[in-house]
Amino acid sequence: MDRKPELRLPTVTVAVRLAVIGHEPTGAELFLAETPRGRSGVLDAVADLLDEATDFLPVRGPRSVRLLAKRAIAWLAIERGELSPDEEFEDQPSEVMTLYDRQHKVVVELTTGMKLEGMVFESEPADRPRVIDHLNRAGRFVRLWTSDEHYLINKAHIL
């Protein structure tokens, strides 16, 4: 069955490492409906996609595109890239330009037995300065920054 071009939605693909419960982490691609600006915009767009009320999302794996239940995702990671000298700063805003009030060095232990170590940054109101407040906020996934990757971790799989 051929798809008519007018029925296809324009998308942008984002390369991620994806850890699905019961499987080894693997490379995959997610589809974003709009083109985000810069790496911070990509991370925000992927986080928004994961936190949408829908239960499934299309993922391109090594063999095909499949629909994946968000609840089955333990975590996904987006590689942190370096700016090349010929890239314009305005087109590639850095995540370090975002200022946060607090940072917390954490080790996240997952139901899979894996441990991820990194930083949680937040700017919650002063009366909510604890990591537990950050974890209990709305949304299915929490962000973790490491020196190599940005992680979006499914809170349902955090011990």
FENFEN-V177330 format. One record per residue. RES is the residue in one letter. OMEGA is omega in whole degrees, -180 to 180 (999 if undefined). NEAR is the number of other ideal C-beta (glycine too) atoms within 12 Angstrom. D_FIRST is the distance of its C-alpha to the first C-alpha in Angstrom with 1 decimal. Layout:
# FENFEN-V177330
res=RES omega=OMEGA near=NEAR d_first=D_FIRST
res=RES omega=OMEGA near=NEAR d_first=D_FIRST
This chain:
# FENFEN-V177330
res=M omega=179 near=4 d_first=0.0
res=D omega=177 near=6 d_first=3.8
res=R omega=176 near=8 d_first=6.5
res=K omega=-178 near=7 d_first=9.5
res=P omega=-178 near=8 d_first=12.6
res=E omega=178 near=7 d_first=14.8
res=L omega=-180 near=9 d_first=13.0
res=R omega=177 near=11 d_first=13.7
res=L omega=176 near=13 d_first=17.3
res=P omega=-178 near=13 d_first=19.6
res=T omega=174 near=20 d_first=20.8
res=V omega=178 near=20 d_first=23.4
res=T omega=178 near=21 d_first=23.3
res=V omega=178 near=36 d_first=26.5
res=A omega=180 near=24 d_first=27.6
res=V omega=163 near=37 d_first=29.3
res=R omega=-172 near=30 d_first=30.8
res=L omega=176 near=36 d_first=29.6
res=A omega=178 near=31 d_first=31.7
res=V omega=-179 near=26 d_first=29.9
res=I omega=179 near=23 d_first=32.4
res=G omega=-179 near=13 d_first=32.9
res=H omega=175 near=17 d_first=31.3
res=E omega=176 near=14 d_first=32.9
res=P omega=-178 near=24 d_first=32.2
res=T omega=175 near=21 d_first=29.4
res=G omega=179 near=22 d_first=28.0
res=A omega=175 near=31 d_first=24.9
res=E omega=173 near=27 d_first=23.5
res=L omega=-179 near=36 d_first=23.4
res=F omega=176 near=26 d_first=21.8
res=L omega=-178 near=30 d_first=24.2
res=A omega=-179 near=20 d_first=23.5
res=E omega=179 near=18 d_first=26.6
res=T omega=179 near=16 d_first=28.5
res=P omega=178 near=25 d_first=31.6
res=R omega=174 near=19 d_first=34.9
res=G omega=-179 near=24 d_first=36.4
res=R omega=178 near=29 d_first=36.3
res=S omega=178 near=26 d_first=37.9
res=G omega=177 near=25 d_first=35.3
res=V omega=180 near=31 d_first=32.5
res=L omega=178 near=37 d_first=34.4
res=D omega=-179 near=26 d_first=34.9
res=A omega=178 near=29 d_first=31.2
res=V omega=178 near=40 d_first=30.1
res=A omega=178 near=30 d_first=32.9
res=D omega=179 near=24 d_first=31.9
res=L omega=-180 near=35 d_first=28.3
res=L omega=-178 near=39 d_first=29.7
res=D omega=176 near=23 d_first=32.1
res=E omega=-176 near=18 d_first=29.8
res=A omega=180 near=13 d_first=29.9
res=T omega=-177 near=16 d_first=26.3
res=D omega=-176 near=14 d_first=26.2
res=F omega=174 near=17 d_first=23.1
res=L omega=177 near=34 d_first=21.8
res=P omega=-179 near=23 d_first=18.9
res=V omega=174 near=33 d_first=20.5
res=R omega=177 near=23 d_first=19.4
res=G omega=-177 near=22 d_first=21.3
res=P omega=-176 near=14 d_first=22.1
res=R omega=-174 near=10 d_first=19.0
res=S omega=173 near=12 d_first=16.2
res=V omega=178 near=17 d_first=15.9
res=R omega=175 near=18 d_first=17.1
res=L omega=-175 near=16 d_first=18.7
res=L omega=177 near=33 d_first=22.4
res=A omega=180 near=20 d_first=25.2
res=K omega=-179 near=33 d_first=27.8
res=R omega=-180 near=20 d_first=30.6
res=A omega=-179 near=26 d_first=29.6
res=I omega=175 near=40 d_first=30.3
res=A omega=177 near=37 d_first=34.0
res=W omega=167 near=41 d_first=34.0
res=L omega=-176 near=41 d_first=32.2
res=A omega=175 near=34 d_first=34.1
res=I omega=-177 near=38 d_first=33.7
res=E omega=175 near=20 d_first=35.9
res=R omega=-179 near=23 d_first=38.8
res=G omega=175 near=19 d_first=39.0
res=E omega=174 near=12 d_first=42.0
res=L omega=174 near=19 d_first=42.4
res=S omega=-175 near=10 d_first=42.7
res=P omega=-177 near=8 d_first=45.7
res=D omega=176 near=8 d_first=43.6
res=E omega=178 near=15 d_first=41.5
res=E omega=-180 near=12 d_first=42.9
res=F omega=-177 near=15 d_first=44.2
res=E omega=-179 near=11 d_first=43.0
res=D omega=-177 near=17 d_first=39.3
res=Q omega=180 near=24 d_first=39.6
res=P omega=-176 near=21 d_first=41.8
res=S omega=177 near=20 d_first=43.0
res=E omega=180 near=25 d_first=42.9
res=V omega=177 near=18 d_first=46.6
res=M omega=177 near=15 d_first=47.2
res=T omega=-178 near=21 d_first=46.4
res=L omega=179 near=12 d_first=49.7
res=Y omega=179 near=19 d_first=50.0
res=D omega=-176 near=15 d_first=53.2
res=R omega=172 near=21 d_first=52.9
res=Q omega=-178 near=21 d_first=51.4
res=H omega=173 near=26 d_first=51.4
res=K omega=-175 near=16 d_first=51.1
res=V omega=168 near=28 d_first=49.3
res=V omega=-179 near=19 d_first=48.1
res=V omega=177 near=34 d_first=45.1
res=E omega=-176 near=17 d_first=44.8
res=L omega=178 near=26 d_first=41.5
res=T omega=178 near=21 d_first=40.9
res=T omega=-176 near=25 d_first=39.3
res=G omega=180 near=13 d_first=42.8
res=M omega=174 near=22 d_first=41.9
res=K omega=177 near=19 d_first=44.3
res=L omega=-180 near=36 d_first=43.4
res=E omega=180 near=21 d_first=46.4
res=G omega=-177 near=27 d_first=46.3
res=M omega=170 near=27 d_first=47.3
res=V omega=178 near=33 d_first=46.4
res=F omega=179 near=26 d_first=47.3
res=E omega=178 near=29 d_first=47.9
res=S omega=178 near=17 d_first=49.7
res=E omega=177 near=21 d_first=50.0
res=P omega=-176 near=13 d_first=53.1
res=A omega=180 near=11 d_first=56.4
res=D omega=179 near=7 d_first=56.8
res=R omega=-174 near=17 d_first=53.6
res=P omega=-174 near=18 d_first=54.3
res=R omega=177 near=18 d_first=53.2
res=V omega=-180 near=24 d_first=50.2
res=I omega=177 near=17 d_first=49.8
res=D omega=178 near=20 d_first=49.5
res=H omega=-180 near=31 d_first=46.7
res=L omega=-178 near=27 d_first=44.8
res=N omega=177 near=15 d_first=45.3
res=R omega=-180 near=21 d_first=43.9
res=A omega=178 near=12 d_first=40.7
res=G omega=-178 near=22 d_first=37.4
res=R omega=-171 near=32 d_first=35.7
res=F omega=178 near=34 d_first=36.3
res=V omega=-179 near=37 d_first=39.4
res=R omega=175 near=42 d_first=39.8
res=L omega=179 near=40 d_first=41.8
res=W omega=171 near=33 d_first=42.9
res=T omega=-179 near=25 d_first=43.8
res=S omega=-177 near=13 d_first=45.1
res=D omega=-172 near=17 d_first=41.7
res=E omega=169 near=30 d_first=39.0
res=H omega=179 near=36 d_first=38.3
res=Y omega=166 near=42 d_first=37.3
res=L omega=-172 near=41 d_first=35.7
res=I omega=178 near=41 d_first=36.9
res=N omega=-176 near=35 d_first=35.7
res=K omega=179 near=29 d_first=39.0
res=A omega=-178 near=23 d_first=38.1
res=H omega=177 near=30 d_first=38.4
res=I omega=175 near=30 d_first=41.8
res=L omega=999 near=17 d_first=44.9
